[in-house]
């Protein structure tokens, strides 16, 4: 945990509850991005990430000192996303791997994944958009642990040890999930890639 985080947490526990807003401000964008990648719906993601901050605040006294607050928070975010899936009793049609689409500026640009180098023309641009769409759909078909590990590591850029912390498992297990997810995605996309000549 960074010194800043440790100081803020201690201050909150000592009664300076307003300082918790500093942690929210620091991590809210990334927490929202994680939630959005799992839920595929901005409103659900916003609710899940906000509820994660509330849960983290309520449990702050039980937070293990010396651990990374971000890892602990992201674990809560992922768990909130699982709870949201259970409550809604549905899966999203796709996981958005690009900017969220919405009216005017009501939905922020949550994150972007580049699926290829700069396209030379309209055909290549369309092909890249289609690859992103197919990749999104393929990710939704992954088993939950593989999907979680793949999204956290490859989409959100968390190092393997932090993914292990979020998922409460060993690094070797995370590597296995990521490897299997990557192999599955390649297998799912292979027919379309061959057809496209990629």
Secondary structure, DSSP 8 states (H G I E B T S, - for coil): --HHHHHHHHHHHTT-GGGHHHHHHHHHHHHHHHHHHHH--HHHHHHHHHHHHHHHHHTGGG--TTS-HHHHHHHHHHHHHHHHHHHHT---S----S----STTSS--------SS--SSHHHHHHHHHHHHHHHHHHHTS-HHHHHHHIIIIIS---HHHHHHHHTS-HHHHHHHHHHHHHHHHHHHHHHHHHHT-
